Every structure is written in C-alpha cells, then in structure tokens.
Amino acid sequence: MRYLPKSPSEREEMLESIGTASVEDLFQSIPEKFRLRAPLDLPGPLSEMEIIQYFQARASENARGYTSFLGAGVYQHVRSVVADALIQRGEFLTSYTPYQAEISQGTLTAIFEFQTLMCQLTGQEVANASMYDGSTALTEAVLMAERLTGKHRVLVARSVHPEYRQVLATYAKNLGLTVEEIGYTKSGQLDTSALAKAKLDEAAAIVVQSPNFFGVLEELPALADAAHAAGALLVTTIAEAASLGIVRPPSEADIIAMEGQSFGIPPSYGGPYVGVIATREKFVRQMPGRLAGQTTDGEGRRGFVLTLATREQHIRREKATSNICTNEALYALAATIHLCLIGKEGLRELALQNLAKARFAASELEKIPGVKRVFSGRVFNEFVLEFPRSVKLINAALLREKIIGPLPLGLHYPELTKRGLVCVTEIMPRAEIERLAVAIKKILETPL
Amino acid sequence: MSSKLTEPEVVAAIRKAGRQVNQNEGLIFEKSAPGKRGMELPPLDVPSVDPAEVLGPGNSRDSIEGFPEVSEIEVIRHFTRISTWNYAIDLGMYPLGSCTMKYNPRVNEHVARLDGLASEHPAQPADVSQGCLRILYDLQKCLLAITGMDAVTLQPVAGAQGELTGLLMIRAYLESQGNARKKVLIPDSAHGTNPASVVIAGYEVQNIKSNTRGQIDTDHLREFATEDVAALMVTNPSTIGVFEERIAEISAILHEKGALLYMDGANMNALAGVTRPGDFGVDVMHLNLHKTFSTPHGGGGPGAGPVVAKKILEPFLPVPVVVQKNGRYAFDHNRPKSVGRVRAYCGNFGVLLRALAYTLAYGPGILQATEDAVLNANYIRKNLEDSFDLPYNLPSMHEVVFSDARQKKHGVNTMDIAKRLIDYGFHPYTTAFPLIVPGAMMIEPTESESKEECDLFIDAMRSIALEAETNPELVKTAPHSTRVGRLDEVGAARKPILRWKP
C-alpha cells in the first residue's frame, strides 16, 4: 500500500527486535471474542487514479456549470489561486496545533495576523484564533454573554440565520438558558416595539445579525443603547463578512460572532469554514477558543505563543469556557492570506461591486410583473422578493436553464411563502443577472 | 555509543537534521504601504453606486484602519518564509501521543478542490446535489462498517463537538425513558474535552480513578454506577495506549443500571479492522477524522467528529440525516425526536470527503495500517525501555507512555526532553498528558513512519537520555537550533498582546 513505508522484511526485523513472532501477538490484549476475523466490508482499495475518477463522477452529479443566486450564509466570492497554493504548503497543511511554539512560529505568526485583521474589520479590541463556523460562534458568543452577565435569558432576532438559531437552541436546551425570539418589521429589521415589551433588564443579551438573514442592515447603535441601558449586552453575528469592506463595523456591539467564509473559502457544500469571536478587551477571559499572543524569548527576540490557556478545556476541564479544542486554523490562514492579497483598497472595491450588482439585480427583477421587494430596509448584497407563485416551482423551472434561483423562505418562515432570498456578489456577470430576469419573466408568463 | 558525550559528539549524534539558513520576516502589516495591492477585480459591469446613498447615512465606512496593502509577491514571500518556521508531518515523524499525526494524502487535497465539489452551495436543491449526498452516504456506510454500529451523523465538526452530540443523544434517549439522570462518569485519564462537553450537555462530571494498571477500576465503577449516572465516557485504547481488557464488563455494569457507554474514538487508529466498538458493548462514540482518517490538522483544524451509535439512539441523531431511497439521496429533516442541529448545514463536507478518499484508498487493507501503527509503537517501546521509565507495563497498542522519572534525578523533565528532541529534528511527543502519569512522555508514531525514521527517533531519544545524565544543562536549555528560544509564556499571559498595532 502506497501510504505505508515498510517492506515485508522490515516488518519482520521489527517484530524480531520486539521479540514477538507475529504482529498478531501485539493485539493479544483484545479478547478473542471481540476480534474481527473477517475483512472489513469496505469498498476499495483504490489507486490514486480510481479515487480521482470516483470523485469526478460525484462532481458531475452536482451543479457544476450552474449559475447560482444563493447566499443565505454561504457566499461565492473571488478567490485567488495564491491563497490556495500557500495553504497547501506542507508546513501549514500538515502541522499540528502550535503548542510547541519554537517550531510553530509560522502558524502562530499567521494566527496573530488573523486576530489583528479580525479586530480591524469588526472594530473590536480582541479576536480569537477561530471557531468552527458562524453558527457555533454565535452559540458560544451567547454562552459568553450569559457568563458575563449572570443572566440566563437571551432575546434573539428572528432575522438571525435560522440554522444559527437552531444550533443555539440545541446548546441552550440543557443549560437552563431561555431563548426568546423577537420578530421583524416591514423594514426587515428587528421589531423594537416587541423588544420594549420583552423585559430587557432580565436578559443577558440582544442577539441580532447584520446584514440579517433577509440581507437587511440592523440599527445597531440604537440596539446597543437599548441593551446597555438595561444592563444587557449586544451580541451581533455577521454571516456575510465581505460587507465589512463598506458597511460600518459594529464597534458598539459587545461580542461579535462572525462567519469568515466570504474571505476566500469555497462553499464546499457546507464546510469547512471559519468562525470568529471578537469582543472587548475586558471580556477576554470569558472568551472561548485559542488565542495567540506576542512575547519574547530569553534573548529578547519577538515570538508568539498560545496564551490565556487557563480558559481552555485541556487546562480547566469541566470549568473551561468551552469544550472547543480543534478549530479551523487552516481556513483562518486562508482568510488571512486572502485579506492580505485583496488589501485595503480591494476589499472596499469588492464590497462596492456587491452593492452595485445587488442593486442592479433588484431593479431588473422588480421590473417583472408581479415581482416586488418585500422589505424596505437597506441591504448589502442580498434582498427578499415576493413572487406571484411558489418559489420552489419557479426554481424547478430555473434549474432547466441551469440557474439555481432564490432561496425559498417559506421553510423557515411560514409567513414568507412565495418569498425568495436573492444573493448577487461581485463574481456574478451582468449577463447572468439579465438571464435570470429573462428566465423568471418567461416562467411567470407560462400558465401553471 | 560511549557513556559520556563531548560537544562534537552531541552534534554528530543528531543524524536527522542539519542547519540551514531561514529567512527573517516581520508581520505583514509592517510591509504595508499605501497604494499596493495583491489582487485585482474585473471592472464593474453594472452602474456604480454611492455607498452613503445605498446604505443610508452613517452606515458606511471610509477605510479600514491599518489594513494591509501589499503586492502578490510580498504575500507569497511572507507566508512562504513564515511557513519554514513550522515543523510538519511532511518533514518527518510527529510523534504526538493521542493526536495521530499520520500522512495526509495529497490526492485527498486534489479531490476536495474539484469543480463540482468545492463549488457546491449547501442550500442548493437535492436534485443537483446527488454527488455530494452520495459522498456523505458512502462515508456513513464506511464508518458504520469500521465501528460495527447502526446509525451515524456526520454533522459534528470536531471531536469535542462529537462528544457533545453523543452526550445529547444519550440525554434525549434517557429523557424518552423518563429520566435524563444527573452525572457522567469520566476516568482520570480522559481528554480535557470530555468533562467540558459533559457540562454543556447539562450533566455533572464524576471523575473516577484508574487502577494501578492504568485501567478502569471495575469495583470502583460499580460503586459509582448508580441510577443517577447517564453514561461513562471511556477512551479505548486508553490514553496510556492500552486496550481496556474488561470493556465488556464495564459495559455490562453500566447497562445493568440503565446507563450507556460512550467511547471517545480519539484512539481508533489502534482498532480499525481489528475489533469493532459496536461488538464490545459501546453504545455511542465519535471518530476524529483528522486523526484516524488522515485529514490534515492544518495547524489546529479543521476536523470532523462524526458520531456513530446503536439502533436505540438513532431517533435522536441531529437533523438532517442523509437518506437514500430508490437510488436517490436526500436530507431527512423530519425527525421529531432529534436532539436538533449542532452546526449549520451538513458539517465539514470538505473534511468528510477527504476521509472517504482515505478509506477508499485502503479498503479492507486498513487493517495493515492499524498493524503497522501498533508495530511502530511497540518497536519504539522496546528500544526505549532501557532508557526511560515505563509506568504502566501493559501491552501497548498504537502509542506508548513513558515518564521522565529517571531523568528527573538529573533535574531534566519531560518538557526539557521534548524541547531537546526539536534539536534532533523531531517534533516533540505529547508532554504532561495523560494526567495519571506524572512527567508523561506520550509517543504515537502512527503507521506513516518507516523503520528508518523510527530508528532515528530511537537514537535521538537514547542520545538525549545520555545527555540528561552527562550534560543536563544542554537538555534543560534546549532547543538550541530554533529561530527563537523558549518563549516567555508567563509574560504573554500577564500582559496579553493579542493584536498588532501601528
């Protein structure tokens, strides 16, 4: 087998050195009745060529060559071949968590840069070395708010990504944490009148997403004021991190839970991505996840180490701030490289292109009879449209044109049937936006 | 080898590594200058907009303070230079016990990047996702075959999240029986994630002591296994690399009291093809695909922590579950007894895909990988037994745990030896874990090491043992060959500097 570097005679030599006759002797501690004596029922072995053929066959069963208008937490943005080439360097790809700092300065330096970039983007003072993704980062941010306030109730906007809310519900259930949902208004923003009735002073946090699941920006300064006046925190989640190229950072929020997939990480059918928690310096000891810090060696040379580990499970066990151990370091590195490449001007330009293309797409689609915008709030690169018939039916017809259409909202919001979420990023050519508009118009002109 | 080494001999003893110049490099922010960039976009092909007008007053930002402005070549050089400061599996043996640092096949990286796989959106319709769904389904079948279990979820994205998921399933099952119970038992040899996960699942941790052989004390277990206990979390082989010989009895003790047996699958690399947890009484376990199934650690992640379970726990799997009907694959969301979702979408698909590529490469031949991993650990054990103290003398499986007891007499501890290994061209073994071994030196070579690499490691360890006697200062002040010496961790924690500032 090509991955195994031993010849039969070397195996024999090693057994001889150990003083056993056969490899079988090394497994004697396993009771015979539990020994598997038949070969495992697995496909393979496959050669490298056959493995590639298997996966190419699977790729051809997917949406290769389709144009997609899906966003909803996972975005298609430009990716440079440079970032992908660099993260495949064995020194990054095949290294472990940098506990042995002297031979992990590459990873530690990159984490320190990642933490810095995340602070610059979010307007926060500290950011960690990564969380699993946006959904689990949000959950951890809420648990952090619970620890910081000692209150066990949170108010979560219904306009937060439905799957993020589901993950929060799973974790909250057994921790005595009550999650109450706050609705949205015609603008698509959190309903502040409902908030006023929700006993804010008994809440650990208000939890919002901005841009929210409908693509709409929330009024964060006002929400922060309301939260702080009642002794609660504002937790803000950002699923579309590319928005930070042009949208004012949520510096008034107390904890940010962000999904960094937009920074050069492929959709890859759901992961791996990279979550981030960023917060105020004074809250750092309640933060989950790894942190890299700057220090010096005996000769005064700058170096980096994992630090404040007394928050973490390998030191604190059941008293840790989280059970997280493995994180998403390689994709934090990918995001770091991507952001260095695109840089200060490029990120702004990219965000502006998203704004322009989304506005263009919305105006093209709104021209179709029976199609209208649902929410009046300001948007970045996603918006909700109402259609005169089921979005699923429209999408089925669009698939025949090799177009993946708007995300039907009815599944998660029963009151929003016939509404679909459209996402348009910088990678979408004008011609494809126009093709979508033409296709939807034609579909709607065809009688059911 | 002589019993006393002189300095030139010490250098001569380092056979695996030599010296090479590597580049100095600052932080990327320190290279930044206005007007440089490393990526360009195609020109905008729709009318441009005014951000203040589109986003509304006060909603847009001008520029990002301190954000880098660098060219493509500078980015390439920066990250290439700092990469050379890392050790990696691609450079040599990485004997971290409990971490299973095995070769990460390159074909896995290739297939994960294929157009039609990397490009796919998790919310796209099932009709145009059949390839992705089949990959998930095929991996599920492989993991069930290897573990001998009945049901599986691929959603958890790390071992710790797998633990939590398994515990939530246990809780939901017990609740359905009328009583969720209060405690989860954890041996003192367990990974730190175990107790941390127990707390998030809403249980109390009850630690139980290992016996003098480093195994679970079944008498002790009987005493603690009350009607209040939901489960025992056992790592098998244990963190001292030894198979729990009385695993069936342990399972029976729990089942008698209506409790379940959770297995931490971190050490599954010792078992694949040899024995199946489903056959020896385990009810639910997680697998670390970034350990046993070769997906790269990437400097700390990503991972994947699928959970496999017995039939009784199937109704409680997280939603959605991948199902197949008449050759068509789909996500089943309609599972009323589910514990819910533990992560958005279907987990770390890109990691799951790599694990399937690994499994397909071996097929049933995965047994040979297991055998080689155990052979390597025992070979290293045998050849280091004369130099280091072996606190538990039971048969080793995929890893061996020594202690620094002998070297301590000369003032040299496990961390010193670990740091000295760096000078010899190796990544250190795991230090100070498991907690039941004071001064632990936990060595897991994996099957990826040749006899030659094992021999180099053995020579290095013997040589260091000798140095500990003859020149302890040399070991205590190691490493001597790295860009930076031992770093001031206390200072880093006392006055944390967690970001660059101009």
Chai-1 contact restraints between the chains, C-beta under 6 A:
chainA,res_idxA,chainB,res_idxB,connection_type,confidence,min_distance_angstrom,max_distance_angstrom,comment,restraint_id
A,M1,B,G365,contact,1.0,0.0,6.0,A-B,restraint_1
A,Y3,B,Y103,contact,1.0,0.0,6.0,A-B,restraint_2
A,L4,B,D372,contact,1.0,0.0,6.0,A-B,restraint_3
A,L4,B,E447,contact,1.0,0.0,6.0,A-B,restraint_4
A,P5,B,S450,contact,1.0,0.0,6.0,A-B,restraint_5
A,E10,B,K451,contact,1.0,0.0,6.0,A-B,restraint_6
A,M14,B,L375,contact,1.0,0.0,6.0,A-B,restraint_7
A,M14,B,Y379,contact,1.0,0.0,6.0,A-B,restraint_8
A,M14,B,K451,contact,1.0,0.0,6.0,A-B,restraint_9
A,I18,B,N378,contact,1.0,0.0,6.0,A-B,restraint_10
A,I18,B,Y379,contact,1.0,0.0,6.0,A-B,restraint_11
A,I18,B,K382,contact,1.0,0.0,6.0,A-B,restraint_12
A,V23,B,E371,contact,1.0,0.0,6.0,A-B,restraint_13
A,V23,B,L375,contact,1.0,0.0,6.0,A-B,restraint_14
A,L26,B,V374,contact,1.0,0.0,6.0,A-B,restraint_15
A,L26,B,N378,contact,1.0,0.0,6.0,A-B,restraint_16
A,F27,B,V274,contact,1.0,0.0,6.0,A-B,restraint_17
A,S29,B,F243,contact,1.0,0.0,6.0,A-B,restraint_18
A,S29,B,E245,contact,1.0,0.0,6.0,A-B,restraint_19
A,S29,B,P395,contact,1.0,0.0,6.0,A-B,restraint_20
A,I30,B,F243,contact,1.0,0.0,6.0,A-B,restraint_21
A,I30,B,T275,contact,1.0,0.0,6.0,A-B,restraint_22
A,F34,B,T275,contact,1.0,0.0,6.0,A-B,restraint_23
A,F34,B,D279,contact,1.0,0.0,6.0,A-B,restraint_24
A,F34,B,F280,contact,1.0,0.0,6.0,A-B,restraint_25
A,R35,B,T275,contact,1.0,0.0,6.0,A-B,restraint_26
A,L36,B,T275,contact,1.0,0.0,6.0,A-B,restraint_27
A,L36,B,R276,contact,1.0,0.0,6.0,A-B,restraint_28
A,P39,B,P364,contact,1.0,0.0,6.0,A-B,restraint_29
A,L40,B,A145,contact,1.0,0.0,6.0,A-B,restraint_30
A,L40,B,G273,contact,1.0,0.0,6.0,A-B,restraint_31
A,L40,B,P364,contact,1.0,0.0,6.0,A-B,restraint_32
A,D41,B,A145,contact,1.0,0.0,6.0,A-B,restraint_33
A,L42,B,C142,contact,1.0,0.0,6.0,A-B,restraint_34
A,L42,B,A145,contact,1.0,0.0,6.0,A-B,restraint_35
A,L42,B,G363,contact,1.0,0.0,6.0,A-B,restraint_36
A,L42,B,P364,contact,1.0,0.0,6.0,A-B,restraint_37
A,G44,B,L360,contact,1.0,0.0,6.0,A-B,restraint_38
A,G44,B,G363,contact,1.0,0.0,6.0,A-B,restraint_39
A,P45,B,Y362,contact,1.0,0.0,6.0,A-B,restraint_40
A,P45,B,G363,contact,1.0,0.0,6.0,A-B,restraint_41
A,P45,B,G365,contact,1.0,0.0,6.0,A-B,restraint_42
A,L46,B,L360,contact,1.0,0.0,6.0,A-B,restraint_43
A,L46,B,A361,contact,1.0,0.0,6.0,A-B,restraint_44
A,E48,B,V107,contact,1.0,0.0,6.0,A-B,restraint_45
A,I51,B,V107,contact,1.0,0.0,6.0,A-B,restraint_46
A,I51,B,A357,contact,1.0,0.0,6.0,A-B,restraint_47
A,I51,B,L360,contact,1.0,0.0,6.0,A-B,restraint_48
A,F55,B,V111,contact,1.0,0.0,6.0,A-B,restraint_49
A,F55,B,L114,contact,1.0,0.0,6.0,A-B,restraint_50
A,R58,B,G131,contact,1.0,0.0,6.0,A-B,restraint_51
A,R58,B,R134,contact,1.0,0.0,6.0,A-B,restraint_52
A,R58,B,I135,contact,1.0,0.0,6.0,A-B,restraint_53
A,A59,B,L114,contact,1.0,0.0,6.0,A-B,restraint_54
A,A59,B,G116,contact,1.0,0.0,6.0,A-B,restraint_55
A,A59,B,L117,contact,1.0,0.0,6.0,A-B,restraint_56
A,A59,B,G131,contact,1.0,0.0,6.0,A-B,restraint_57
A,E61,B,Q130,contact,1.0,0.0,6.0,A-B,restraint_58
A,E61,B,G131,contact,1.0,0.0,6.0,A-B,restraint_59
A,N62,B,G116,contact,1.0,0.0,6.0,A-B,restraint_60
A,N62,B,E120,contact,1.0,0.0,6.0,A-B,restraint_61
A,N62,B,V128,contact,1.0,0.0,6.0,A-B,restraint_62
A,N62,B,S129,contact,1.0,0.0,6.0,A-B,restraint_63
A,N62,B,G131,contact,1.0,0.0,6.0,A-B,restraint_64
A,N62,B,C132,contact,1.0,0.0,6.0,A-B,restraint_65
A,A63,B,Q124,contact,1.0,0.0,6.0,A-B,restraint_66
A,A63,B,V128,contact,1.0,0.0,6.0,A-B,restraint_67
A,R64,B,D115,contact,1.0,0.0,6.0,A-B,restraint_68
A,R64,B,G116,contact,1.0,0.0,6.0,A-B,restraint_69
A,S68,B,H121,contact,1.0,0.0,6.0,A-B,restraint_70
A,L70,B,H121,contact,1.0,0.0,6.0,A-B,restraint_71
A,L70,B,A123,contact,1.0,0.0,6.0,A-B,restraint_72
A,A72,B,A123,contact,1.0,0.0,6.0,A-B,restraint_73
A,V74,B,H121,contact,1.0,0.0,6.0,A-B,restraint_74
A,V74,B,P122,contact,1.0,0.0,6.0,A-B,restraint_75
A,S80,B,M39,contact,1.0,0.0,6.0,A-B,restraint_76
A,L86,B,F79,contact,1.0,0.0,6.0,A-B,restraint_77
A,R89,B,S83,contact,1.0,0.0,6.0,A-B,restraint_78
A,G90,B,A88,contact,1.0,0.0,6.0,A-B,restraint_79
A,G90,B,D90,contact,1.0,0.0,6.0,A-B,restraint_80
A,E91,B,S83,contact,1.0,0.0,6.0,A-B,restraint_81
A,E91,B,N86,contact,1.0,0.0,6.0,A-B,restraint_82
A,E91,B,A88,contact,1.0,0.0,6.0,A-B,restraint_83
A,F92,B,S83,contact,1.0,0.0,6.0,A-B,restraint_84
A,F92,B,G299,contact,1.0,0.0,6.0,A-B,restraint_85
A,L93,B,P296,contact,1.0,0.0,6.0,A-B,restraint_86
A,L93,B,G298,contact,1.0,0.0,6.0,A-B,restraint_87
A,T94,B,A88,contact,1.0,0.0,6.0,A-B,restraint_88
A,T94,B,I89,contact,1.0,0.0,6.0,A-B,restraint_89
A,T94,B,D90,contact,1.0,0.0,6.0,A-B,restraint_90
A,T94,B,N104,contact,1.0,0.0,6.0,A-B,restraint_91
A,T94,B,P296,contact,1.0,0.0,6.0,A-B,restraint_92
A,S95,B,N86,contact,1.0,0.0,6.0,A-B,restraint_93
A,S95,B,A88,contact,1.0,0.0,6.0,A-B,restraint_94
A,S95,B,G299,contact,1.0,0.0,6.0,A-B,restraint_95
A,Y96,B,L96,contact,1.0,0.0,6.0,A-B,restraint_96
A,Y96,B,H297,contact,1.0,0.0,6.0,A-B,restraint_97
A,T97,B,G300,contact,1.0,0.0,6.0,A-B,restraint_98
A,Q100,B,P428,contact,1.0,0.0,6.0,A-B,restraint_99
A,A101,B,L487,contact,1.0,0.0,6.0,A-B,restraint_100
A,E102,B,P479,contact,1.0,0.0,6.0,A-B,restraint_101
A,E102,B,T482,contact,1.0,0.0,6.0,A-B,restraint_102
A,E102,B,V484,contact,1.0,0.0,6.0,A-B,restraint_103
A,I103,B,Y87,contact,1.0,0.0,6.0,A-B,restraint_104
A,I103,B,I422,contact,1.0,0.0,6.0,A-B,restraint_105
A,S104,B,N86,contact,1.0,0.0,6.0,A-B,restraint_106
A,Q105,B,W85,contact,1.0,0.0,6.0,A-B,restraint_107
A,G106,B,I82,contact,1.0,0.0,6.0,A-B,restraint_108
A,G106,B,S83,contact,1.0,0.0,6.0,A-B,restraint_109
A,G106,B,W85,contact,1.0,0.0,6.0,A-B,restraint_110
A,G106,B,N86,contact,1.0,0.0,6.0,A-B,restraint_111
A,T107,B,N86,contact,1.0,0.0,6.0,A-B,restraint_112
A,T107,B,G299,contact,1.0,0.0,6.0,A-B,restraint_113
A,T109,B,I82,contact,1.0,0.0,6.0,A-B,restraint_114
A,E113,B,I28,contact,1.0,0.0,6.0,A-B,restraint_115
A,Q115,B,L498,contact,1.0,0.0,6.0,A-B,restraint_116
A,Q115,B,R499,contact,1.0,0.0,6.0,A-B,restraint_117
A,T116,B,R499,contact,1.0,0.0,6.0,A-B,restraint_118
A,T116,B,W500,contact,1.0,0.0,6.0,A-B,restraint_119
A,C119,B,R499,contact,1.0,0.0,6.0,A-B,restraint_120
A,Q120,B,I64,contact,1.0,0.0,6.0,A-B,restraint_121
A,Q120,B,G66,contact,1.0,0.0,6.0,A-B,restraint_122
A,Q120,B,F67,contact,1.0,0.0,6.0,A-B,restraint_123
A,V126,B,L498,contact,1.0,0.0,6.0,A-B,restraint_124
A,Y132,B,V157,contact,1.0,0.0,6.0,A-B,restraint_125
A,S135,B,R343,contact,1.0,0.0,6.0,A-B,restraint_126
A,S135,B,A344,contact,1.0,0.0,6.0,A-B,restraint_127
A,T136,B,R343,contact,1.0,0.0,6.0,A-B,restraint_128
A,E163,B,A344,contact,1.0,0.0,6.0,A-B,restraint_129
A,Q166,B,G340,contact,1.0,0.0,6.0,A-B,restraint_130
A,Q166,B,R341,contact,1.0,0.0,6.0,A-B,restraint_131
A,V167,B,R341,contact,1.0,0.0,6.0,A-B,restraint_132
A,A169,B,G340,contact,1.0,0.0,6.0,A-B,restraint_133
A,T170,B,G340,contact,1.0,0.0,6.0,A-B,restraint_134
A,T170,B,R341,contact,1.0,0.0,6.0,A-B,restraint_135
A,T170,B,V342,contact,1.0,0.0,6.0,A-B,restraint_136
A,N174,B,A201,contact,1.0,0.0,6.0,A-B,restraint_137
A,N174,B,G202,contact,1.0,0.0,6.0,A-B,restraint_138
A,L217,B,N59,contact,1.0,0.0,6.0,A-B,restraint_139
A,I246,B,P51,contact,1.0,0.0,6.0,A-B,restraint_140
A,I246,B,S60,contact,1.0,0.0,6.0,A-B,restraint_141
A,R248,B,N59,contact,1.0,0.0,6.0,A-B,restraint_142
A,R248,B,R61,contact,1.0,0.0,6.0,A-B,restraint_143
A,P266,B,A118,contact,1.0,0.0,6.0,A-B,restraint_144
A,P267,B,H121,contact,1.0,0.0,6.0,A-B,restraint_145
A,S268,B,A118,contact,1.0,0.0,6.0,A-B,restraint_146
A,S268,B,F349,contact,1.0,0.0,6.0,A-B,restraint_147
A,S268,B,G350,contact,1.0,0.0,6.0,A-B,restraint_148
A,Y269,B,E120,contact,1.0,0.0,6.0,A-B,restraint_149
A,Y269,B,P122,contact,1.0,0.0,6.0,A-B,restraint_150
A,Y269,B,C132,contact,1.0,0.0,6.0,A-B,restraint_151
A,Y269,B,F349,contact,1.0,0.0,6.0,A-B,restraint_152
A,G270,B,P122,contact,1.0,0.0,6.0,A-B,restraint_153
A,G270,B,Y345,contact,1.0,0.0,6.0,A-B,restraint_154
A,G270,B,C346,contact,1.0,0.0,6.0,A-B,restraint_155
A,G270,B,F349,contact,1.0,0.0,6.0,A-B,restraint_156
A,G271,B,N348,contact,1.0,0.0,6.0,A-B,restraint_157
A,G271,B,F349,contact,1.0,0.0,6.0,A-B,restraint_158
A,P272,B,P302,contact,1.0,0.0,6.0,A-B,restraint_159
A,P272,B,N348,contact,1.0,0.0,6.0,A-B,restraint_160
A,P272,B,G350,contact,1.0,0.0,6.0,A-B,restraint_161
A,P272,B,V351,contact,1.0,0.0,6.0,A-B,restraint_162
A,L291,B,L498,contact,1.0,0.0,6.0,A-B,restraint_163
A,G293,B,A492,contact,1.0,0.0,6.0,A-B,restraint_164
A,G293,B,P496,contact,1.0,0.0,6.0,A-B,restraint_165
A,G293,B,I497,contact,1.0,0.0,6.0,A-B,restraint_166
A,G293,B,L498,contact,1.0,0.0,6.0,A-B,restraint_167
A,Q294,B,I497,contact,1.0,0.0,6.0,A-B,restraint_168
A,T295,B,L487,contact,1.0,0.0,6.0,A-B,restraint_169
A,T295,B,D488,contact,1.0,0.0,6.0,A-B,restraint_170
A,T295,B,G491,contact,1.0,0.0,6.0,A-B,restraint_171
A,T295,B,A492,contact,1.0,0.0,6.0,A-B,restraint_172
A,T296,B,D488,contact,1.0,0.0,6.0,A-B,restraint_173
A,D297,B,V484,contact,1.0,0.0,6.0,A-B,restraint_174
A,D297,B,G485,contact,1.0,0.0,6.0,A-B,restraint_175
A,D297,B,L487,contact,1.0,0.0,6.0,A-B,restraint_176
A,G298,B,G485,contact,1.0,0.0,6.0,A-B,restraint_177
A,R301,B,V484,contact,1.0,0.0,6.0,A-B,restraint_178
A,G303,B,V484,contact,1.0,0.0,6.0,A-B,restraint_179
A,G303,B,L487,contact,1.0,0.0,6.0,A-B,restraint_180
A,V305,B,L487,contact,1.0,0.0,6.0,A-B,restraint_181
A,V305,B,E489,contact,1.0,0.0,6.0,A-B,restraint_182
A,V305,B,A492,contact,1.0,0.0,6.0,A-B,restraint_183
A,T307,B,A492,contact,1.0,0.0,6.0,A-B,restraint_184
A,T307,B,A493,contact,1.0,0.0,6.0,A-B,restraint_185
A,L308,B,A493,contact,1.0,0.0,6.0,A-B,restraint_186
A,Q313,B,G192,contact,1.0,0.0,6.0,A-B,restraint_187
A,Q313,B,T193,contact,1.0,0.0,6.0,A-B,restraint_188
A,Q313,B,A196,contact,1.0,0.0,6.0,A-B,restraint_189
A,H314,B,G192,contact,1.0,0.0,6.0,A-B,restraint_190
A,R317,B,G192,contact,1.0,0.0,6.0,A-B,restraint_191
A,R317,B,P195,contact,1.0,0.0,6.0,A-B,restraint_192
A,E318,B,P195,contact,1.0,0.0,6.0,A-B,restraint_193
A,E318,B,V199,contact,1.0,0.0,6.0,A-B,restraint_194
A,E318,B,V205,contact,1.0,0.0,6.0,A-B,restraint_195
A,A320,B,A196,contact,1.0,0.0,6.0,A-B,restraint_196
A,N323,B,A160,contact,1.0,0.0,6.0,A-B,restraint_197
A,N323,B,T193,contact,1.0,0.0,6.0,A-B,restraint_198
A,N323,B,A196,contact,1.0,0.0,6.0,A-B,restraint_199
A,N323,B,S197,contact,1.0,0.0,6.0,A-B,restraint_200
A,N323,B,I200,contact,1.0,0.0,6.0,A-B,restraint_201
A,I324,B,A160,contact,1.0,0.0,6.0,A-B,restraint_202
A,C325,B,A160,contact,1.0,0.0,6.0,A-B,restraint_203
A,C325,B,T193,contact,1.0,0.0,6.0,A-B,restraint_204
A,T326,B,A158,contact,1.0,0.0,6.0,A-B,restraint_205
A,T326,B,G301,contact,1.0,0.0,6.0,A-B,restraint_206
A,T326,B,G303,contact,1.0,0.0,6.0,A-B,restraint_207
A,N327,B,G300,contact,1.0,0.0,6.0,A-B,restraint_208
A,N327,B,G301,contact,1.0,0.0,6.0,A-B,restraint_209
A,E328,B,G301,contact,1.0,0.0,6.0,A-B,restraint_210
A,E328,B,P302,contact,1.0,0.0,6.0,A-B,restraint_211
A,A329,B,G298,contact,1.0,0.0,6.0,A-B,restraint_212
A,A329,B,G299,contact,1.0,0.0,6.0,A-B,restraint_213
A,A329,B,G300,contact,1.0,0.0,6.0,A-B,restraint_214
A,A329,B,G301,contact,1.0,0.0,6.0,A-B,restraint_215
A,L330,B,G298,contact,1.0,0.0,6.0,A-B,restraint_216
A,I337,B,F79,contact,1.0,0.0,6.0,A-B,restraint_217
A,C340,B,I28,contact,1.0,0.0,6.0,A-B,restraint_218
A,C340,B,P68,contact,1.0,0.0,6.0,A-B,restraint_219
A,C340,B,V70,contact,1.0,0.0,6.0,A-B,restraint_220
A,C340,B,V75,contact,1.0,0.0,6.0,A-B,restraint_221
A,L341,B,G38,contact,1.0,0.0,6.0,A-B,restraint_222
A,L341,B,M39,contact,1.0,0.0,6.0,A-B,restraint_223
A,L341,B,V75,contact,1.0,0.0,6.0,A-B,restraint_224
A,I342,B,M39,contact,1.0,0.0,6.0,A-B,restraint_225
A,G343,B,R37,contact,1.0,0.0,6.0,A-B,restraint_226
A,G343,B,P68,contact,1.0,0.0,6.0,A-B,restraint_227
A,G343,B,E69,contact,1.0,0.0,6.0,A-B,restraint_228
A,K344,B,I64,contact,1.0,0.0,6.0,A-B,restraint_229
A,K344,B,F67,contact,1.0,0.0,6.0,A-B,restraint_230
A,K344,B,E69,contact,1.0,0.0,6.0,A-B,restraint_231
A,E345,B,R37,contact,1.0,0.0,6.0,A-B,restraint_232
A,G346,B,R37,contact,1.0,0.0,6.0,A-B,restraint_233
A,G346,B,M39,contact,1.0,0.0,6.0,A-B,restraint_234
A,E349,B,L41,contact,1.0,0.0,6.0,A-B,restraint_235
A,Q353,B,L44,contact,1.0,0.0,6.0,A-B,restraint_236
A,L355,B,V49,contact,1.0,0.0,6.0,A-B,restraint_237
A,L355,B,V54,contact,1.0,0.0,6.0,A-B,restraint_238
A,A356,B,L44,contact,1.0,0.0,6.0,A-B,restraint_239
A,A356,B,V46,contact,1.0,0.0,6.0,A-B,restraint_240
A,A356,B,S48,contact,1.0,0.0,6.0,A-B,restraint_241
A,A356,B,V49,contact,1.0,0.0,6.0,A-B,restraint_242
A,K357,B,V46,contact,1.0,0.0,6.0,A-B,restraint_243
A,R359,B,V49,contact,1.0,0.0,6.0,A-B,restraint_244
A,F360,B,V46,contact,1.0,0.0,6.0,A-B,restraint_245
A,R378,B,L55,contact,1.0,0.0,6.0,A-B,restraint_246
A,R378,B,G56,contact,1.0,0.0,6.0,A-B,restraint_247
A,I404,B,Q124,contact,1.0,0.0,6.0,A-B,restraint_248
A,L407,B,A123,contact,1.0,0.0,6.0,A-B,restraint_249
A,R430,B,D45,contact,1.0,0.0,6.0,A-B,restraint_250
A,R430,B,V46,contact,1.0,0.0,6.0,A-B,restraint_251
